[in-house]
Amino acid sequence: MTVNLSRRKFLLYSSASFSTSLLLIACNKSQTQSATESSGGFKVAIALPGTITDKAWNQSGYEGVQLVKQKLGAETTSVEQVAQADQTETLSDFARRGYNLVIAHGGQFDAAIQQVAPQFPKTFFVGVNGAVSGYNIASLRIDHLQASYLCGIVGASITKSNHLAYIAGEKFEATQQELRGLELGAKSVKPDIKISSIFTGDWNDVSKAKEATLALISTGVDVVYQWLDNASPVVLQTASDQGVYAFGNTNDQLEIAPKAVLTSAIKRLDLAIAYLAELAKQNQLKGQIYTIGLEKPDILNLGKFGTMVTEQIKQKALNTRQEIISQKIVFENCQEGGQATRCLRR
């Protein structure tokens, strides 16, 4: 069985009795429910900060749980638009209802996971993009830095203004890593290149995303790397309208703005989530941080290239990708300007 609820409907669902909840679900047209073969009690839940139709981060998480249902026959549920204030209650309620694996889809859930997990030792919690681990806590991370490094090479090879920019919803470790990769990649081509960044404070606010994009372009930026959810398309479309370039993220977003998108950092979080869920079902999931990079091209890779990217630039990016996979290029933990970050070693 799969149940998909918005945050508000989820809270109503949690506070009612089980039988009443089923009635509410059946009567509400905006909720979906489907049956699948039982897996002997294996149950997986996911909490999402945004909507499952964003064609980006949240949709990929939701599709991951759907893949878990399909591949493992698990009983699954999802809750959309979980606000910061509701994170601990949402995760706790999943655990109280007997879900074996609870996935929190975003690094912003880390504090809530650390608060809730010790209270429910029989439930395993996974934070996607997280930076926490423990007895029953794991983090699933895509090595965003590796993909953005390649995009930095492409962007620096294309720019005429020598000024790139990064836009994301929030500043936390994963977005900082992605920004760092963009910077390292770009500076490997042009050491004096300028990189600006804006964190809008909202992954889905279209107005804020457009305003940030226009503000950056007004300063001379002609290549924009974005990581947003529902607000992602407006950045790409605004870049196209303004005659500058941009990068897609999470999904292959070339078709959204083919005149602007150079390539996309594809992150198949659905496959990564299914991988960890399979480990959990086999009781092999460990309390550690699982990081997946370019060595698994089915999960992390570059998308289709825009027609403005020459064959020479494309091959440089793809050759560098192979060097990262073969560990001729390695990114190590280091200190720079008194801050912990990652540095390139050849």
Long-range contacts (C-beta under 8 A, 24 or more apart in sequence): 1-33, 1-34, 1-35, 1-36, 1-75, 1-76, 2-32, 2-33, 2-34, 2-36, 2-65, 2-66, 2-69, 2-75, 2-76, 2-77, 2-78, 3-31, 3-32, 3-33, 3-76, 3-77, 3-78, 4-31, 4-32, 4-33, 4-52, 4-62, 4-77, 4-78, 4-79, 4-80, 5-31, 5-77, 5-78, 5-79, 5-80, 6-30, 6-79, 6-80, 6-81, 7-79, 7-80, 7-81, 7-82, 7-83, 7-86, 7-90, 10-79, 10-90, 10-93, 11-86, 11-89, 14-89, 14-93, 36-69, 36-70, 36-73, 36-74, 36-75, 37-73, 38-73, 38-75, 39-72, 39-73, 39-74, 39-75, 39-281, 41-100, 42-72, 42-73, 42-74, 42-75, 42-100, 42-101, 42-281, 43-74, 43-75, 43-76, 43-77, 43-98, 43-99, 43-100, 43-101, 44-68, 44-69, 44-74, 44-75, 44-76, 44-77, 44-99, 44-100, 44-101, 44-102, 44-103, 44-277, 44-280, 45-76, 45-77, 45-78, 45-79, 45-94, 45-97, 45-99, 45-101, 45-102, 45-103, 46-76, 46-77, 46-78, 46-79, 46-102, 46-103, 46-104, 46-105, 46-273, 47-78, 47-79, 47-82, 47-87, 47-90, 47-91, 47-94, 47-102, 47-103, 47-104, 47-105, 47-109, 48-78, 48-79, 48-80, 48-81, 48-82, 48-105, 48-106, 49-81, 49-82, 49-105, 49-106, 49-108, 49-109, 49-203, 50-80, 50-81, 50-203, 50-204, 50-229, 50-230, 51-80, 51-81, 51-204, 51-229, 51-230, 52-78, 52-80, 54-204, 54-229, 54-230, 54-232, 55-232, 55-233, 55-251, 56-228, 56-229, 56-230, 56-232, 56-249, 56-250, 56-251, 57-105, 57-106, 57-203, 57-229, 57-250, 57-269, 58-105, 58-229, 59-251, 60-250, 60-251, 60-267, 60-268, 60-269, 60-270, 61-103, 61-105, 61-128, 61-269, 61-270, 61-273, 63-270, 64-103, 64-269, 64-270, 64-271, 64-272, 64-273, 64-274, 64-277, 65-103, 65-273, 66-270, 67-270, 67-271, 67-273, 67-274, 68-273, 68-274, 68-277, 71-274, 71-278, 72-274, 72-277, 72-278, 72-281, 74-277, 74-281, 84-108, 87-111, 87-112, 88-112, 88-115, 88-116, 91-116, 91-125, 92-116, 92-119, 92-120, 94-123, 95-119, 95-120, 95-123, 96-120, 99-123, 100-124, 100-280, 100-281, 101-126, 101-276, 101-277, 101-280, 101-281, 101-285, 102-126, 103-127, 103-128, 103-273, 104-128, 104-130, 105-129, 107-131, 107-172, 107-173, 107-174, 108-170, 108-172, 113-137, 124-280, 124-285, 126-273, 126-276, 126-280, 126-285, 128-269, 128-272, 128-273, 129-172, 129-173, 129-174, 130-289, 131-172, 131-173, 131-289, 133-287, 133-288, 133-289, 134-287, 135-287, 136-287, 137-287, 138-276, 138-285, 138-286, 138-287, 138-288, 138-289, 138-290, 139-288, 139-289, 139-290, 140-272, 140-273, 140-276, 140-290, 140-292, 141-174, 141-289, 141-290, 141-291, 141-292, 142-174, 142-267, 142-269, 142-272, 142-291, 142-292, 142-293, 142-299, 142-300, 143-177, 143-291, 143-292, 143-293, 143-294, 143-300, 144-174, 144-175, 144-177, 144-178, 144-181, 144-265, 144-267, 145-177, 145-178, 145-180, 145-181, 145-184, 145-331, 145-342, 146-181, 146-293, 146-294, 146-300, 146-324, 146-331, 147-178, 147-181, 147-265, 147-266, 147-267, 147-294, 147-300, 147-301, 147-302, 148-177, 148-178, 148-179, 148-180, 148-181, 148-182, 148-185, 148-225, 148-265, 149-181, 149-182, 149-184, 149-185, 149-188, 149-320, 149-324, 149-331, 150-185, 150-265, 150-302, 150-317, 150-320, 150-321, 151-181, 151-182, 151-185, 151-225, 151-247, 151-262, 151-263, 151-265, 151-302, 151-317, 152-181, 152-182, 152-183, 152-184, 152-185, 152-186, 152-187, 152-188, 152-189, 152-225, 153-185, 153-186, 153-188, 153-189, 153-313, 153-316, 153-317, 153-320, 154-247, 154-262, 154-263, 154-309, 154-313, 154-314, 154-317, 155-182, 155-185, 155-186, 155-223, 155-225, 155-245, 155-247, 155-262, 156-185, 156-186, 156-187, 156-188, 156-189, 156-190, 156-193, 157-189, 157-313, 157-316, 158-223, 158-245, 158-262, 158-308, 158-309, 158-313, 159-190, 159-193, 159-222, 159-223, 159-245, 160-222, 161-220, 161-221, 161-222, 162-190, 162-192, 162-193, 162-194, 163-193, 163-194, 163-196, 163-219, 163-220, 163-221, 163-222, 163-223, 164-193, 164-194, 164-195, 164-196, 164-221, 164-223, 164-224, 164-225, 165-195, 165-196, 165-197, 165-198, 165-216, 165-221, 165-223, 165-224, 165-225, 166-195, 166-196, 166-197, 166-198, 166-224, 166-225, 166-226, 166-227, 167-197, 167-198, 167-199, 167-200, 167-209, 167-212, 167-213, 167-216, 167-224, 167-225, 167-226, 167-227, 167-228, 167-235, 168-197, 168-198, 168-199, 168-200, 168-226, 168-227, 168-228, 169-199, 169-200, 169-201, 169-202, 169-203, 169-204, 169-227, 169-228, 169-229, 169-231, 170-199, 170-201, 170-203, 171-199, 175-199, 175-227, 176-341, 177-342, 178-225, 178-227, 178-265, 180-341, 180-342, 181-331, 182-225, 184-331, 184-343, 184-344, 188-344, 196-221, 200-228, 200-231, 202-231, 203-228, 203-229, 203-230, 203-231, 204-228, 204-229, 204-230, 204-231, 205-231, 206-230, 206-231, 206-234, 209-234, 209-235, 210-234, 210-235, 210-238, 213-238, 213-239, 213-242, 214-238, 214-242, 217-242, 217-244, 223-247, 223-262, 225-249, 232-256, 233-257, 236-260, 236-261, 245-306, 245-308, 248-303, 251-303, 252-303, 252-304, 253-303, 254-303, 254-304, 254-305, 254-306, 258-306, 258-307, 259-306, 260-306, 261-306, 262-305, 262-306, 262-308, 262-309, 263-302, 263-303, 263-304, 263-305, 263-306, 263-309, 263-317, 264-302, 264-303, 264-304, 265-300, 265-302, 265-303, 266-300, 266-301, 266-302, 266-303, 267-299, 267-300, 268-298, 268-299, 268-300, 269-299, 271-298, 271-299, 272-299, 293-324, 294-321, 294-324, 294-325, 295-325
